[in-house]
Amino acid sequence: MPSPYDDELHLLCLFPHDAALKGLKIRHDASPDMVAAAERLHAKGLTTLPDGGYLTSVGREAAEHSHRLNDLLHVPMAMTGT
């Protein structure tokens, strides 16, 4: 069963690796789940605006971890030795 955290992680992964100068704008026609995830990230102090904006310093750290986790989970099976 999907978790609300899935959408938050997805949004964090949408920020580019060099996200200090790049932000996101969650459009008015985005899915309600994405809008809610953006609002939760803002409420947690990870973004500057409820509809995206820029990552805060804590948000940049969270995005870096999200990117790393995403990379680890998407390693091709041949590389894992299984």
C-alpha positions, 0 to 999 in steps of 0.5 A, spaced: 500 500 500 502 506 498 504 511 503 504 519 503 512 518 504 512 515 497 510 522 494 514 526 498 520 522 496 518 522 489 518 530 489 524 530 493 527 526 487 525 531 482 529 536 485 536 536 481 542 534 484 544 542 484 538 544 487 541 550 491 539 554 485 533 551 482 526 550 484 520 546 483 513 549 482 507 544 483 502 546 478 494 547 480 492 541 475 497 537 479 494 530 482 491 532 489 497 527 492 502 531 489 499 538 492 499 534 498 506 532 498 508 539 497 504 542 502 507 536 507 514 538 505 513 545 506 510 544 513 516 540 515 521 545 513 524 542 507 521 547 501 520 554 501 513 554 499 507 550 500 507 549 492 514 547 491 519 553 491 526 552 493 529 547 498 531 549 504 538 547 507 535 541 511 531 540 504 537 539 500 540 534 505 533 530 504 534 531 497 541 528 497 539 522 501 533 521 497 537 521 490 542 516 493 536 511 496 533 512 489 540 510 486 541 504 490 534 501 489 535 502 482 541 498 481 541 493 475 540 486 478 547 484 474 550 489 479 548 486 485 550 479 484 544 476 485 
